[in-house]
Amino acid sequence: MTDAVKGPASYFPSIEKTYGQPVSHWLNMIADLSDRKHMEIVTWLKATHKLGHGHANALVAYALAKGKGA
């Protein structure tokens, strides 16, 4: 039996279905903005790419946590 995906990654299937891009596409863009604060990146994703707040927040939280070795 496999464990259910939890945390920000649980949004990934919905993000891919809704926006038509693989999660890696969004994570690569976020990596280019790693010098910015969490909410600055969320706001950018929402304004520039029309992501919903929850989806943008999940992507940024995941990307920044991975960047810190979490």
Backbone hydrogen bonds in HBPLUS format (Angstrom, degrees):
<---DONOR---> <-ACCEPTOR-->    atom                        ^
c    i                          cat <-CA-CA->   ^        H-A-AA   ^      H-
h    n   atom  resd res      DA  || num        DHA   H-A  angle D-A-AA Bond
n    s   type  num  typ     dist DA aas  dist angle  dist       angle   num
A0010-SER N   A0007-GLY O   2.97 MM   3  5.71 157.6  2.02 123.0 129.7     1
A0011-TYR N   A0008-PRO O   3.06 MM   3  5.83 166.4  2.07 122.6 126.8     2
A0012-PHE N   A0009-ALA O   3.08 MM   3  5.28 155.7  2.14 108.0 115.3     3
A0015-ILE N   A0011-TYR O   2.96 MM   4  6.16 155.6  2.03 156.3 164.1     4
A0016-GLU N   A0012-PHE O   2.97 MM   4  6.17 167.3  1.99 160.5 162.3     5
A0017-LYS N   A0013-PRO O   3.03 MM   4  6.21 159.4  2.08 145.5 151.4     6
A0018-THR N   A0014-SER O   2.84 MM   4  5.89 163.3  1.87 150.1 155.0     7
A0019-TYR N   A0015-ILE O   2.99 MM   4  5.93 168.9  2.00 152.7 155.6     8
A0020-GLY N   A0016-GLU O   2.94 MM   4  5.28 131.5  2.18 132.1 140.1     9
A0025-HIS N   A0022-PRO O   2.96 MM   3  5.49 138.2  2.14 112.6 123.0    10
A0026-TRP N   A0023-VAL O   3.03 MM   3  5.34 114.8  2.47 104.8 119.1    11
A0027-LEU N   A0023-VAL O   2.92 MM   4  6.21 164.3  1.94 159.3 164.6    12
A0028-ASN N   A0024-SER O   2.91 MM   4  5.95 152.3  1.99 144.5 150.8    13
A0029-MET N   A0025-HIS O   3.29 MM   4  6.58 153.7  2.37 140.8 147.2    14
A0030-ILE N   A0026-TRP O   2.96 MM   4  6.23 159.0  2.01 150.9 157.1    15
A0031-ALA N   A0027-LEU O   2.91 MM   4  6.08 150.5  2.00 143.3 151.2    16
A0032-ASP N   A0029-MET O   3.14 MM   3  5.31 129.3  2.41  98.2 110.8    17
A0033-LEU N   A0030-ILE O   2.84 MM   3  5.11 150.8  1.93 108.0 117.9    18
A0034-SER N   A0031-ALA O   3.40 MM   3  5.18 161.0  2.44 108.1 106.3    19
A0036-ARG N   A0033-LEU O   2.86 MM   3  5.71 168.8  1.88 132.1 135.2    20
A0040-GLU N   A0037-LYS O   3.05 MM   3  5.25 124.9  2.37 103.1 118.0    21
A0041-ILE N   A0037-LYS O   3.10 MM   4  6.46 153.6  2.17 158.2 165.6    22
A0041-ILE N   A0038-HIS O   3.13 MM   3  5.43 121.8  2.49 102.5 115.8    23
A0042-VAL N   A0038-HIS O   3.03 MM   4  6.37 160.0  2.07 151.3 157.5    24
A0043-THR N   A0039-MET O   2.93 MM   4  5.95 165.3  1.95 141.7 145.9    25
A0044-TRP N   A0040-GLU O   3.00 MM   4  6.17 152.8  2.07 139.3 146.9    26
A0045-LEU N   A0041-ILE O   2.91 MM   4  6.18 163.5  1.94 156.2 159.4    27
A0046-LYS N   A0042-VAL O   2.99 MM   4  6.24 159.4  2.03 152.9 158.7    28
A0047-ALA N   A0043-THR O   2.91 MM   4  6.05 164.5  1.93 151.9 156.2    29
A0048-THR N   A0044-TRP O   2.79 MM   4  5.66 166.6  1.81 153.4 158.1    30
A0049-HIS N   A0045-LEU O   2.98 MM   4  5.22 147.0  2.09 124.8 135.1    31
A0051-LEU N   A0045-LEU O   3.44 MM   6  5.94 177.9  2.44 124.6 124.4    32
A0050-LYS N   A0046-LYS O   3.09 MM   4  4.56 125.6  2.39 112.7 118.8    33
A0056-ALA N   A0052-GLY O   2.94 MM   4  6.09 170.3  1.95 160.5 163.6    34
A0057-ASN N   A0053-HIS O   2.83 MM   4  5.89 165.1  1.85 154.2 159.0    35
A0058-ALA N   A0054-GLY O   2.96 MM   4  6.05 156.3  2.02 142.5 148.8    36
A0059-LEU N   A0055-HIS O   3.06 MM   4  6.28 165.4  2.08 152.4 155.7    37
A0060-VAL N   A0056-ALA O   3.02 MM   4  6.22 166.4  2.04 153.9 157.5    38
A0061-ALA N   A0057-ASN O   2.87 MM   4  5.96 165.9  1.89 151.2 155.8    39
A0062-TYR N   A0058-ALA O   3.00 MM   4  6.07 164.0  2.02 148.2 152.7    40
A0063-ALA N   A0059-LEU O   2.92 MM   4  6.06 168.3  1.93 150.5 154.3    41
A0064-LEU N   A0060-VAL O   2.85 MM   4  5.94 170.5  1.86 157.2 159.8    42
A0065-ALA N   A0061-ALA O   3.01 MM   4  6.01 153.5  2.08 141.9 149.5    43
A0066-LYS N   A0062-TYR O   2.94 MM   4  6.15 159.3  1.99 152.4 158.0    44
A0067-GLY N   A0063-ALA O   3.01 MM   4  6.18 148.3  2.11 142.6 151.5    45
A0068-LYS N   A0065-ALA O   3.16 MM   3  5.22 139.9  2.33  96.5 107.7    46
A0070-ALA N   A0065-ALA O   2.87 MM   5  5.17 153.5  1.94 161.8 153.4    47
A0069-GLY N   A0066-LYS O   3.07 MM   3  5.10 159.9  2.11 105.7 109.7    48
